[in-house]
Amino acid sequence: MTNSLAKIRYQIKKFVIEFLNLKKFFISDVEDSLRIMMIHDTPKKDHYIYEKQIEFLLLNGWRPLDPKKFIEKKNKKKKIIGKNLVITFDDGLKSNKGLAEKFKNKFGIKSIFFVPYSFVNMKKTKDIKKFCLNKLNILKKKYYNLNLNFKDLKKLVLDGHVIGSHTINHLNLKNIVDIKQLKNEIAGSKRLLTKLTGKKINIFAFTFGTLNDIDKKSLKISLDNYDLIFSGIRGNNIKNNRILFRDEINGNYSKYMCQSLLSGNIDFLYSSERKKLLKMSQ
């Protein structure tokens, strides 16, 4: 796809999403669905918004699926019926832990945390700041204690949440030429996190997660080392695929927009990307 066509597709997606945010437009009676929410930085000031989003979805028939049961059902290729929802947090930010605790205490929802190993291993504020600015594109007034630490991860596991791999250094895997480095980013993070948490890490989320960030080589290494692979492409996961799609949700989205996105109203815009990614895995 040329740059001009890519820009046009991006503008179309942007327009449709912005339109949905203005309209109280959603489908309430969707067919069997398994949607995975992808959440990044969640400042404390936005926690109320996320809580209201989840509350609205639950009132409209969505059922939170326990991460461990979700992984088991997928691995055993069990049929999933109804409107199911799984919540995932990317990048290992401390703000995610606070919001996940609220979800668990208020709604009984447990979550999946995809963390870059080097980030959760950082202790110096200057290193955290550099990582946030250069790798996560996050601008903050203060960077002290911004990342989850090893103690946090162990507490999350004890509380029933699930930890997944998100590489070691949050690099764009498609841009890595050296095969040894690529394998270390993907498989090495599994080894390190397994040792840290005492739990086998069997799920992996691509950094950035679009077709611009995934190639056949990195996908094959991921499939060789993990049971399930998570992308950042929107779509339903009701079929028994090891490659999963996720719906990015943030604090700027209205509750109606969240419902519309999870109901699949703009899935057609990502149809080509889903097909190409699945074909890449064959």
PAMI-934394 format. One line per 8 residues: their letters; for each residue y, z, x of N, C-alpha, C. Coordinates in steps of 0.001 Angstrom, whole numbers, plus 500000, padded with zeros to 6 digits. Layout:
<sites>
a	Y:Z:X:Y:Z:X:Y:Z:X | ...
</sites>
This chain:
<sites>
mtnslaki	498802:500000:500838:500000:500000:500000:501255:500000:500877 | 502208:499104:500581:503439:499039:501370:504317:500241:501077 | 505272:500484:501977:506181:501613:501797:506987:501491:500527 | 507397:500260:500183:508202:500047:498970:507409:500370:497711 | 506124:499952:497693:505276:500254:496539:505001:501749:496439 | 504800:502376:497589:504566:503822:497603:505777:504564:497064 | 506956:504115:497411:508187:504748:496932:508339:504577:495427 | 507979:503388:494932:508058:503123:493486:507102:504037:492730
ryqikkfv	505859:504166:493237:504874:505038:492602:505353:506483:492601 | 505952:506901:493705:506470:508265:493800:507573:508499:492775 | 508476:507546:492637:509573:507686:491687:509068:507721:490244 | 508025:506940:489962:507434:506949:488613:506828:508312:488319 | 506070:508853:489272:505463:510179:489097:506535:511238:488910 | 507584:511149:489721:508676:512120:489657:509355:512074:488287 | 509569:510865:487779:510220:510710:486472:509359:511292:485355 | 508059:510976:485388:507155:511460:484331:507085:512979:484339
ieflnlkk	506966:513578:485539:506896:515031:485640:508187:515675:485143 | 509319:515119:485513:510596:515664:485067:510754:515518:483555 | 510229:514411:483009:510288:514201:481559:509468:515269:480834 | 508269:515543:481364:507406:516546:480747:508041:517929:480797 | 508847:518166:481794:509491:519472:481922:510599:519658:480899 | 511065:518557:480330:512133:518630:479329:511583:518679:477911 | 510383:518143:477719:509809:518022:476382:508722:519062:476134 | 508651:519558:474926:507558:520454:474530:506389:519581:474094
ffisdved	505814:518915:475083:504818:517899:474819:503526:518267:475520 | 502480:518495:474775:501203:518802:475408:500076:518531:474429 | 498874:518421:474978:497675:518222:474174:496936:519547:474112 | 496689:520068:472934:496044:521369:472815:494525:521260:472713 | 494030:520132:472174:492595:519982:471970:492005:518972:472942 | 492002:519318:474223:491419:518437:475228:489910:518624:475246 | 489198:517653:475829:487754:517755:475958:487425:518755:477067 | 486133:518902:477345:485733:519832:478400:486521:519561:479671
slrimmih	487078:520621:480228:487933:520471:481398:487695:521579:482411 | 487822:521222:483676:487848:522192:484756:489038:521822:485631 | 490128:522543:485443:491350:522256:486190:491578:523359:487220 | 492038:522944:488378:492273:523879:489480:493757:523882:489807 | 494392:525015:489600:495811:525153:489906:496005:525368:491401 | 496948:524671:491982:497270:524803:493401:498683:525382:493518 | 498777:526589:494065:500062:527295:494154:500372:527584:495615 | 501626:527414:496002:502038:527681:497380:502887:528954:497429
dtpkkdhy	504047:528881:497990:504897:530074:498121:505291:530603:496744 | 505172:531905:496552:505501:532510:495256:506436:533707:495462 | 507737:533448:495644:508695:534542:495826:508606:535538:494677 | 508828:536788:494987:508692:537848:493983:509551:537594:492757 | 510716:536973:492941:511625:536705:491825:511014:535729:490814 | 510011:534950:491252:509377:533966:490371:508074:534467:489756 | 507642:535665:490091:506355:536154:489586:506320:536211:488063 | 507437:536587:487458:507499:536666:485996:507261:535289:485376
iyekqief	507785:534241:486029:507612:532876:485527:506137:532483:485565 | 505482:532770:486680:504055:532444:486803:503217:533225:485794 | 503565:534466:485568:502840:535271:484581:502967:534676:483192 | 504164:534211:482855:504393:533597:481547:503649:532265:481424 | 503561:531530:482506:502804:530282:482490:501341:530560:482162 | 500759:531535:482865:499353:531870:482656:499129:532424:481249 | 500014:533283:480827:499899:533863:479487:499887:532772:478421 | 500757:531784:478576:500843:530676:477620:499558:529846:477637
lllngwrp	499029:529591:478819:497798:528807:478926:496619:529528:478275 | 496533:530824:478485:495449:531600:477878:495556:531604:476357 | 496781:531685:475855:497003:531655:474403:496649:530292:473806 | 496664:529259:474651:496337:527911:474188:494907:527506:474536 | 494055:528506:474738:492627:528238:474824:492046:528048:476203 | 492874:528165:477259:492333:528025:478598:491622:529312:479002 | 490501:529139:479694:489679:530281:480079:489595:530358:481612 | 490037:531477:482196:489942:531613:483651:488486:531732:484082
ldpkkfie	488124:530958:485094:486753:530963:485589:486711:531747:486897 | 485848:532752:486962:485717:533554:488175:485379:532639:489352 | 486098:532762:490479:485881:531868:491623:484431:531806:492114 | 483780:532959:492171:482395:532981:492649:481470:532240:491681 | 481687:532442:490383:480870:531748:489383:481170:530254:489394 | 482439:529923:489601:482855:528528:489681:482150:527827:490839 | 482136:528461:492013:481489:527890:493196:479986:527747:492961 | 479386:528765:492341:477953:528724:492052:477613:527595:491086
kknkkkki	478417:527471:490035:478176:526409:489045:478292:525033:489691 | 479283:524868:490553:479475:523581:491216:478330:523271:492178 | 477931:524261:492957:476858:524051:493928:475522:523766:493247 | 475278:524403:492108:474023:524206:491387:474133:523100:490338 | 475307:522455:490290:475573:521341:489372:475299:521712:487922 | 475720:522920:487569:475565:523368:486189:476651:522760:485300 | 476321:522526:484063:477279:521959:483128:478354:522992:482792 | 479588:522532:482777:480716:523407:482455:481361:522902:481169
igknlvit	481496:523781:480198:482077:523371:478919:483341:524183:478619 | 484170:523644:477750:485391:524332:477368:486551:523992:478296 | 487635:524712:478127:488852:524511:478924:488905:525589:480001 | 488484:525212:481190:488338:526175:482286:489440:526023:483327 | 489832:527157:483884:490939:527188:484827:490576:528019:486055 | 490840:527465:487238:490657:528180:488499:491999:528188:489228 | 492365:529340:489770:493651:529468:490455:493435:529549:491962 | 494158:528716:492709:494077:528746:494166:495466:528894:494765
fddglksn	495522:529615:495883:496763:529790:496641:496571:529195:498035 | 497528:528408:498485:497444:527790:499807:498403:528424:500807 | 497981:528429:502067:498834:528672:503237:498885:530108:503743 | 498311:531085:503029:498224:532436:503578:499511:533235:503552 | 500264:533095:502484:501539:533810:502355:501353:535143:501636 | 502054:536153:502116:501952:537500:501561:502348:537529:500076 | 503292:536686:499699:503760:536653:498309:502634:536299:497342 | 501658:535529:497825:500522:535151:496980:499667:536357:496610
kglaekfk	499517:537269:497544:498708:538467:497302:499309:539294:496167 | 500626:539463:496188:501285:540243:495143:501112:539621:493773 | 501228:538302:493701:501077:537621:492413:499626:537649:491950 | 498695:537463:492875:497274:537498:492523:496865:538866:491983 | 497447:539912:492542:497167:541268:492052:497667:541436:490621 | 498815:540843:490315:499339:540904:488945:498449:540119:487993 | 497987:538954:488428:497072:538159:487600:495792:538937:487311 | 495289:539622:488319:494033:540366:488163:494232:541581:487258
nkfgiksi	495316:542308:487472:495555:543523:486690:495912:543224:485236 | 496650:542158:485019:497127:541843:483670:496160:540978:482876 | 495536:539997:483569:494689:539030:482862:493220:539067:483290 | 492900:539850:484306:491526:539888:484800:491143:538651:485591 | 492132:537933:486120:491898:536684:486835:491786:536930:488339 | 490739:536409:488939:490583:536441:490387:490863:535048:490943 | 491308:534992:492192:491799:533741:492751:491106:533360:494048 | 491396:532142:494493:490920:531639:495776:492118:531508:496710
ffvpysfv	491966:531971:497943:493027:531892:498944:492581:530982:500093 | 493271:529863:500264:493006:528974:501388:494007:529288:502494 | 493509:529790:503616:494416:530294:504654:494204:529590:505989 | 495296:529251:506694:495190:528743:508071:494980:529933:509004 | 493917:529895:509795:493537:531059:510594:494642:531515:511540 | 495285:530600:512229:496291:531001:513219:497475:531708:512566 | 497794:531321:511323:498944:531922:510632:498661:533370:510256 | 497478:533640:509727:497152:535017:509334:496882:535889:510560
nmkktkdi	496770:535259:511721:496547:535992:512970:497860:536306:513691 | 498963:535805:513160:500264:535992:513825:500865:537360:513528 | 501484:537943:514558:502124:539250:514405:503607:539211:514746 | 504001:538310:515624:505394:538224:516040:506214:537425:515035 | 507364:537991:514667:508215:537351:513667:508669:535967:514100 | 508926:535793:515387:509389:534492:515881:508306:533421:515718 | 507045:533830:515877:505935:532882:515692:505766:532526:514215 | 505916:533539:513363:505808:533327:511916:506910:532384:511442
kkfclnkl	508114:532612:511933:509255:531763:511561:509018:530319:511990 | 508570:530141:513214:508318:528798:513738:507255:528081:512921 | 506194:528807:512559:505115:528222:511764:505624:527825:510380 | 506385:528706:509756:506901:528429:508407:507831:527223:508394 | 508669:527129:509394:509628:526034:509451:508963:524707:509815 | 508075:524733:510802:507497:523494:511323:506242:523036:510595 | 505452:523973:510082:504169:523604:509468:504184:523662:507941 | 504939:524629:507388:504921:524824:505936:506213:524376:505252
nilkkkyy	507215:524059:506050:508511:523636:505515:509099:524690:504579 | 509005:525960:505005:509507:527077:504212:510706:527702:504916 | 511807:527735:504206:513031:528324:504750:513302:529655:504071 | 513389:530722:504870:513611:532066:504351:514764:532741:505087 | 515319:533774:504464:516331:534580:505147:515673:535500:506166 | 514468:535990:505797:513723:536878:506685:512269:536404:506771 | 511697:536539:507965:510330:536081:508186:509380:537222:508555 | 509890:538411:508638:509055:539554:508993:508009:539818:507909
nlnlnfkd	506753:539966:508328:505667:540332:507411:505510:539324:506277 | 505748:538062:506560:505688:537025:505529:504269:536522:505300 | 503428:536671:506305:502065:536134:506227:501045:537209:505883 | 499966:536790:505267:498829:537679:505069:498251:538033:506431 | 497741:539243:506575:497075:539616:507819:495589:539849:507553 | 494856:540194:508604:493410:540365:508458:493059:541484:507474 | 493854:542540:507480:493630:543654:506560:493797:543187:505117 | 494799:542347:504881:495023:541803:503539:493823:540985:503073
lkklvldg	493289:540154:503964:492161:539303:503594:490934:540135:503224 | 490694:541175:503988:489546:542043:503698:489719:542754:502356 | 490964:543136:502061:491247:543786:500772:491060:542800:499619 | 491484:541576:499808:491317:540541:498781:489841:540308:498494 | 489032:540265:499541:487589:540071:499374:486976:541243:498610 | 487388:542459:498951:486885:543651:498252:487264:543637:496779 | 488414:543045:496466:488885:542983:495083:488265:541834:494296 | 487378:541076:494930:486671:540022:494213:487259:538639:494345
hvigshti	488326:538511:495141:488899:537193:495382:488057:536470:496433 | 488285:535182:496590:487511:534373:497523:488442:533761:498577 | 487984:533765:499825:488752:533174:500924:488153:531820:501281 | 489023:530837:501462:488576:529509:501865:489328:529058:503102 | 488776:528084:503788:489384:527573:505013:490476:526547:504708 | 491517:526577:505544:492642:525653:505394:493093:525188:506782 | 492096:524918:507639:492246:524570:509052:492689:525788:509866 | 492861:525596:511166:493340:526673:512033:494858:526663:512129
nhlnlkni	495430:525484:512339:496867:525390:512625:497690:524630:511592 | 497090:524354:510426:497788:523637:509345:498382:522312:509841 | 497516:521506:510462:497921:520190:510933:497521:519115:509930 | 498155:517962:510025:497730:516808:509240:496501:516226:509931 | 495335:516400:509343:494085:516036:509995:493957:514542:510236 | 494596:513757:509414:494524:512302:509572:495192:511847:510860 | 496117:512653:511357:496867:512279:512558:496196:512732:513855 | 495100:513473:513729:494417:513970:514931:493454:512906:515451
vdikqlkn	493668:512453:516671:492839:511413:517279:491633:512008:517991 | 491841:513113:518691:490774:513744:519454:489731:514365:518529 | 488503:513878:518605:487454:514313:517687:487096:515783:517888 | 487172:516258:519118:486872:517662:519397:487899:518571:518733 | 489168:518202:518818:490226:518977:518171:490075:518946:516656 | 489722:517764:516131:489549:517621:514685:488418:518521:514182 | 487297:518521:514889:486167:519366:514493:486523:520847:514581 | 487309:521201:515572:487702:522597:515727:488601:523048:514583
eiagskrl	489529:522192:514189:490421:522530:513082:489639:522748:511785 | 488621:521930:511577:487854:521994:510328:486715:523007:510400 | 485823:522825:511357:484645:523703:511470:484971:525017:512170 | 485898:524975:513116:486266:526184:513848:486892:527234:512957 | 487676:526784:511989:488302:527734:511068:487262:528436:510213 | 486183:527728:509882:485085:528335:509122:484437:529459:509927 | 484160:529175:511184:483521:530167:512050:484396:531412:512211 | 485669:531215:512455:486589:532330:512678:486785:533176:511422
ltkltgkk	486942:532521:510273:487151:533263:509029:485884:533974:508565 | 484738:533362:508809:483462:534002:508464:483281:535282:509263 | 483599:535218:510543:483494:536396:511409:484475:537473:510968 | 485652:537055:510575:486694:538005:510175:486357:538718:508875 | 485978:537961:507858:485780:538527:506518:484382:539084:506299 | 483424:538649:507108:482053:539069:506895:481398:538311:505754 | 482091:537305:505234:481581:536471:504144:481499:535027:504615 | 480429:534344:504245:480292:532948:504629:481368:532114:503931
inifaftf	482123:531391:504716:483180:530539:504164:482581:529169:503877 | 482477:528811:502610:481807:527556:502256:482697:526582:501476 | 484016:526861:501444:484935:525951:500770:486122:525653:501685 | 486660:524451:501546:487715:523985:502448:488764:523209:501656 | 490042:523449:501956:491131:522697:501332:491881:521922:502397 | 492033:520631:502174:492807:519808:503093:494265:520239:503079 | 494878:520296:504247:496319:520533:504325:497028:519320:503738 | 498062:519580:502966:498856:518551:502278:498043:517885:501160
gtlndidk	496878:517357:501469:495895:517014:500434:496011:515699:499720 | 496892:514790:500172:496976:513482:499535:496201:512459:500367 | 496148:511223:499899:495463:510181:500656:496160:509891:501983 | 497426:510274:502083:498151:510093:503337:497716:511105:504391 | 496936:512094:503973:496566:513199:504865:495060:513311:505077 | 494292:512408:504454:492833:512464:504528:492302:511094:504946 | 491401:511083:505905:490724:509834:506252:489218:510057:506243 | 488479:508995:506413:487021:509070:506300:486418:510008:507338
kslkisld	486984:510006:508538:486463:510832:509624:486615:512323:509321 | 487816:512730:508923:488055:514148:508616:487292:514576:507368 | 487129:513663:506418:486397:513984:505195:484918:514205:505492 | 484356:513356:506357:482934:513502:506700:482671:514835:507406 | 483536:515195:508346:483368:516465:509057:483458:517632:508073 | 484363:517530:507124:484531:518574:506105:483284:518707:505248 | 482745:517583:504806:481546:517591:503961:480324:518082:504725 | 480308:517867:506040:479190:518330:506868:479211:519849:507060
nydlifsg	480363:520469:506847:480519:521895:507149:480773:522790:505938 | 481116:522194:504799:481441:522999:503620:480751:522447:502380 | 480536:523323:501424:479909:522911:500162:480884:522155:499268 | 482132:522642:499216:483137:522044:498333:484412:521746:499107 | 485022:520599:498793:486238:520163:499459:487339:520005:498408 | 488488:520646:498647:489598:520629:497703:490721:519729:498215 | 491202:518858:497351:492321:517985:497695:493583:518485:496992 | 494654:517710:497109:495889:518034:496396:496228:516961:495388
irgnnikn	495214:516214:494957:495388:515128:493988:495039:515642:492599 | 495850:515332:491620:495630:515832:490259:494409:515194:489609 | 493714:515992:488776:492585:515437:488043:491644:516500:487514 | 490754:516065:486632:489747:516931:486027:488542:517027:486965 | 487845:518160:486929:486706:518383:487824:485425:518662:487053 | 485317:518102:485877:484177:518387:485030:482900:517713:485545 | 483048:516634:486309:481874:515960:486867:481377:516719:488099 | 480120:516497:488427:479506:517239:489530:479773:516578:490879
nrilfrde	481007:516671:491316:481394:516156:492623:481674:517310:493573 | 481428:517072:494856:481756:518087:495864:483234:518033:496228 | 483866:516909:495939:485284:516757:496204:486050:517089:494926 | 487011:517987:495053:487705:518510:493883:489193:518165:493904 | 489753:518068:492706:491162:517737:492535:491926:518961:492051 | 493208:519015:492397:493992:520190:492021:495355:519792:491460 | 495859:520646:490561:497177:520446:489961:498180:521397:490592 | 499119:520837:491331:500170:521664:491929:501071:522220:490830
ingnysky	501277:523526:490866:502122:524226:489889:503122:525078:490660 | 504375:525107:490218:505349:525976:490879:506247:526665:489858 | 507146:527487:490342:508001:528280:489471:509076:527503:488755 | 509226:526215:489075:510213:525374:488394:509644:524703:487150 | 508335:524817:486963:507696:524152:485830:507734:525048:484591 | 508065:524457:483476:508035:525204:482219:506582:525428:481807 | 506372:526359:480902:505007:526624:480431:504440:525409:479680 | 505319:524661:479019:504873:523462:478308:504440:522384:479295
mcqsllsg	505177:522290:480394:504825:521309:481412:503485:521644:482051 | 503239:522920:482332:501959:523345:482896:500819:522956:481963 | 500995:523209:480680:499977:522862:479695:499746:521358:479663 | 500825:520602:479748:500720:519147:479706:499994:518603:480926 | 500332:519123:482094:499690:518670:483324:498196:518980:483319 | 497853:520198:482903:496446:520602:482888:495662:519882:481798 | 496366:519420:480778:495711:518652:479718:495450:517214:480141 | 495937:516846:481310:495633:515525:481850:496575:514423:481435
nidflyss	497764:514783:480971:498679:513763:480452:499168:512772:481498 | 499154:513151:482780:499580:512191:483799:498459:511871:484787 | 497229:512176:484407:496100:511883:485295:496016:510394:485631 | 496453:509546:484705:496371:508098:484932:497172:507667:486156 | 498201:508421:486499:499023:508080:487658:498278:508311:488976 | 497217:509120:488931:496474:509472:490133:495066:508886:490134 | 494782:508024:489179:493440:507449:489035:493007:506699:490281 | 493884:505888:490831:493554:505100:492021:493265:505999:493218
erkkllkm	494055:507059:493380:493860:507971:494504:492528:508703:494394 | 492188:509127:493174:490908:509821:492978:489737:508906:493321 | 489794:507671:492846:488709:506721:493094:488556:506430:494585 | 489674:506253:495271:489624:505953:496704:489057:507131:497491 | 489435:508340:497106:488938:509521:497813:487444:509693:497609 | 486967:509496:496384:485542:509626:496102:484750:508531:496818 | 485299:507331:496856:484630:506229:497542:484579:506485:499048 | 485605:507117:499572:485676:507430:500990:484546:508366:501417
sq	484069:509170:500475:483054:510174:500797:481646:509606:500792 | 481500:508376:500330:480156:507783:500206:479649:507229:501542
</sites>
